[in-house]
Amino acid sequence: SEALGLADEGTLKGFREALKKLREIGEESVFFAEAQGERKNIAREMLEASEALLADRQLSEAQSMLNAIPRDTGLDAEVADFQIFVTAYQQAWAGNANGLENAINRMKTIRRDRPAYAKAQRLIAQWEGELQDVAVLNQARERASRGSTADLTAAISMAGRISQNSAQWPEAADQIGEWQVRVETAQDRPILDRADQLARPGTPDSLRAAIQEARKVSSRRTLGPEAD
């Protein structure tokens, strides 16, 4: 009971203490077989915790958790597969096409008869999706580099097709924001310039006309504060 309570903490320290407790139950005990079963259950929990840490980019913590898994719990194949996950994740973290392609190829080395095959296939599908998003974002950047308002608007539309759940979305969102600023500035700067010209005579009528012109720029747009 103490061992299971410690394991429920889900921490490396808790797992280690739980395994230590279970080792105190010797072969002469009627609970020995159950203790061995619990050791294997805890080892599986540690493997899952390692994967969660790795997915969260906590590489050293994931490796420490993996190294603490007892090697006499029959999970050698799972642990070996997980080492492939470690290198694949590291390559995928680069976030570029080359890194994702290397990560996918690394995962494809996990064969159908391996315990982590199903998980590997899910990650391959995920990274192939991210690879498509990288391609879309690169195409959007290429379109935006032409510089016209129409090109920038098209680039915004292209990048907007990337899912907000994608690892590429934060970068896409930053680019969309940058391009939107450029579009709004290009569209609204001439309006403010005309307003300045209208206001130059300084008469009540010219100032009213300038105000009306400046009001064409919404306060929600990039030049809104200047217009206000």
TISE-272572 format. One line per field, with one value per residue (C-alpha): x, y, z; residue in one letter. Coordinates in Angstrom, 3 decimals. Layout:
px [X; ...]
py [Y; ...]
pz [Z; ...]
kevex [A; ...]
//
This chain:
px [0.000; 2.832; 4.521; 1.394; 0.810; 4.309; 3.894; 0.671; 2.736; 3.909; 7.366; 10.774; 11.386; 7.997; 8.559; 12.032; 10.766; 7.866; 10.202; 12.447; 9.472; 8.380; 11.872; 11.409; 8.774; 10.780; 10.067; 8.815; 5.929; 2.462; 2.495; 5.688; 3.954; 1.654; 4.638; 6.404; 3.292; 3.127; 6.801; 5.990; 2.949; 5.097; 7.725; 5.035; 3.877; 7.457; 7.679; 4.491; 5.805; 9.045; 7.096; 5.007; 8.157; 9.735; 6.657; 6.946; 10.592; 11.972; 14.710; 16.971; 13.998; 12.643; 16.024; 16.394; 12.965; 13.852; 17.169; 15.407; 13.139; 14.199; 15.620; 14.151; 10.521; 10.353; 10.194; 13.536; 11.869; 9.739; 12.765; 14.765; 11.928; 11.743; 15.393; 14.394; 11.616; 14.222; 16.323; 13.251; 11.701; 14.986; 15.089; 11.428; 12.013; 14.050; 10.654; 11.958; 11.407; 14.780; 14.336; 10.799; 11.836; 14.692; 12.308; 9.829; 12.556; 13.834; 10.356; 9.932; 12.715; 10.227; 8.837; 5.298; 6.280; 7.649; 5.636; 5.778; 4.706; 1.221; 2.602; 5.296; 2.667; 0.666; 3.765; 4.650; 1.165; 1.482; 4.901; 3.807; 1.008; 3.528; 5.709; 2.772; 2.271; 5.955; 5.498; 2.380; 4.156; 7.156; 4.832; 3.109; 6.467; 7.495; 4.234; 4.622; 8.181; 6.755; 5.629; 2.352; -0.804; -2.461; 0.471; 0.505; -3.250; -2.845; 0.001; -2.215; -4.942; -2.477; -0.922; -4.384; -5.085; -2.602; -4.425; -4.101; -3.288; -0.223; 3.277; 3.757; 0.834; 2.728; 5.190; 2.383; 0.429; 3.469; 3.886; 0.172; 0.349; 3.402; 1.830; -1.468; 0.392; 2.014; -1.305; -3.172; -0.329; -0.230; -4.008; -4.411; -1.279; -2.638; -5.834; -3.892; -1.705; -4.839; -6.191; -2.963; -3.227; -6.851; -5.961; -3.140; -5.214; -6.226; -9.756; -12.756; -14.030; -10.639; -10.191; -13.686; -12.877; -9.570; -11.351; -13.864; -11.038; -9.082; -12.230; -12.093; -9.294; -10.770; -9.255; -8.799; -6.328; -2.572; -2.698; -5.841; -4.034; -2.344; -5.667; -7.315]
py [0.000; 2.393; 1.541; 2.171; 5.461; 6.605; 5.555; 7.557; 10.722; 10.229; 11.639; 10.062; 10.149; 8.559; 5.777; 5.025; 4.880; 2.659; 0.207; 0.205; -0.650; -3.498; -5.011; -5.460; -8.112; -11.340; -14.589; -16.205; -13.717; -14.593; -11.098; -11.715; -12.484; -9.481; -7.255; -8.360; -7.592; -4.122; -3.548; -4.197; -1.881; 0.871; 0.327; 0.843; 4.006; 5.261; 4.552; 6.558; 9.353; 9.383; 9.795; 12.626; 14.414; 13.957; 15.311; 18.336; 18.736; 17.855; 15.700; 15.227; 14.451; 11.935; 10.230; 10.096; 8.503; 5.979; 5.094; 4.384; 1.700; -1.718; -3.903; -7.072; -6.099; -7.473; -4.070; -4.186; -3.952; -0.980; 0.807; 0.193; 1.615; 4.634; 5.443; 5.769; 8.141; 10.287; 10.871; 11.298; 13.917; 15.849; 15.979; 17.022; 19.882; 21.668; 22.540; 22.651; 20.307; 18.601; 17.911; 16.585; 14.343; 12.913; 12.334; 10.519; 8.325; 7.520; 6.459; 4.277; 2.045; 0.789; -2.313; -3.648; -6.356; -3.836; -2.777; 0.931; 0.484; 2.006; 5.051; 5.449; 5.476; 8.167; 10.339; 9.771; 10.959; 13.983; 14.975; 14.448; 16.923; 19.375; 18.866; 19.938; 22.987; 23.922; 23.748; 25.945; 28.514; 28.580; 29.133; 31.949; 33.575; 33.326; 35.019; 37.743; 38.463; 39.932; 42.829; 44.032; 44.386; 41.671; 39.311; 40.001; 39.400; 36.116; 35.104; 35.813; 33.607; 30.792; 30.845; 31.017; 27.502; 26.102; 24.558; 26.341; 22.922; 22.612; 23.091; 25.545; 27.766; 30.131; 30.975; 31.265; 33.553; 35.823; 36.057; 36.734; 39.562; 41.077; 40.866; 42.294; 45.330; 45.881; 45.539; 47.922; 50.434; 50.370; 50.810; 53.495; 55.631; 57.401; 58.250; 59.909; 61.733; 63.131; 64.143; 66.036; 67.837; 68.782; 70.160; 72.422; 75.552; 75.466; 76.722; 75.188; 73.678; 72.210; 70.742; 69.200; 67.660; 66.330; 64.809; 63.074; 61.694; 60.410; 58.734; 56.347; 54.540; 52.278; 52.507; 48.707; 48.939; 49.429; 53.185; 53.613; 55.300; 57.746; 58.438; 59.091]
pz [0.000; 0.812; -2.489; -4.546; -2.727; -3.601; -7.239; -7.471; -7.016; -10.591; -9.861; -10.396; -6.647; -5.953; -8.465; -7.107; -3.522; -4.583; -6.304; -3.244; -1.021; -3.275; -3.189; 0.566; -0.134; -0.412; -2.223; 0.996; 1.203; -0.100; -1.662; -3.648; -6.969; -6.574; -5.728; -8.906; -10.906; -9.358; -10.176; -13.829; -13.650; -12.144; -14.835; -17.473; -15.701; -15.746; -19.459; -20.059; -17.841; -19.843; -23.061; -21.590; -20.429; -23.833; -25.614; -23.305; -24.413; -20.981; -22.421; -19.383; -17.109; -19.626; -19.889; -16.086; -15.796; -18.491; -16.864; -13.550; -15.035; -13.658; -16.397; -14.897; -15.557; -19.099; -20.796; -22.612; -26.024; -24.960; -23.496; -26.679; -28.780; -26.526; -27.220; -30.874; -29.772; -27.991; -31.103; -33.322; -31.037; -30.896; -34.691; -34.908; -32.460; -35.139; -36.622; -40.192; -43.113; -42.763; -39.038; -39.493; -42.392; -40.300; -37.367; -39.622; -41.120; -37.615; -36.501; -39.567; -38.211; -35.581; -37.234; -37.104; -34.587; -32.063; -28.988; -29.853; -33.483; -33.045; -31.213; -33.846; -36.596; -34.779; -34.465; -38.118; -39.102; -36.793; -38.165; -41.761; -41.041; -39.591; -42.667; -44.837; -42.605; -43.002; -46.772; -46.614; -44.431; -46.765; -49.739; -47.853; -47.091; -50.726; -51.779; -49.149; -50.302; -53.522; -51.361; -52.888; -50.810; -52.897; -52.322; -48.577; -48.370; -50.255; -47.917; -44.887; -46.356; -47.070; -43.585; -42.027; -43.307; -40.781; -37.821; -34.486; -33.000; -35.241; -33.871; -36.753; -35.717; -33.326; -36.096; -38.644; -36.294; -35.878; -39.638; -40.172; -37.626; -39.325; -42.780; -41.511; -40.157; -43.545; -45.400; -43.091; -43.177; -46.975; -47.164; -44.495; -44.850; -47.969; -46.040; -43.230; -45.738; -47.403; -43.989; -43.279; -46.606; -45.964; -42.536; -43.748; -44.403; -40.739; -41.317; -39.525; -42.791; -43.715; -40.244; -40.341; -43.720; -42.358; -39.357; -41.602; -43.731; -40.710; -39.356; -42.306; -40.422; -37.736; -34.269; -34.405; -37.292; -37.142; -37.758; -35.646; -32.722; -35.131; -36.826; -33.450]
kevex [S; E; A; L; G; L; A; D; E; G; T; L; K; G; F; R; E; A; L; K; K; L; R; E; I; G; E; E; S; V; F; F; A; E; A; Q; G; E; R; K; N; I; A; R; E; M; L; E; A; S; E; A; L; L; A; D; R; Q; L; S; E; A; Q; S; M; L; N; A; I; P; R; D; T; G; L; D; A; E; V; A; D; F; Q; I; F; V; T; A; Y; Q; Q; A; W; A; G; N; A; N; G; L; E; N; A; I; N; R; M; K; T; I; R; R; D; R; P; A; Y; A; K; A; Q; R; L; I; A; Q; W; E; G; E; L; Q; D; V; A; V; L; N; Q; A; R; E; R; A; S; R; G; S; T; A; D; L; T; A; A; I; S; M; A; G; R; I; S; Q; N; S; A; Q; W; P; E; A; A; D; Q; I; G; E; W; Q; V; R; V; E; T; A; Q; D; R; P; I; L; D; R; A; D; Q; L; A; R; P; G; T; P; D; S; L; R; A; A; I; Q; E; A; R; K; V; S; S; R; R; T; L; G; P; E; A; D]
//
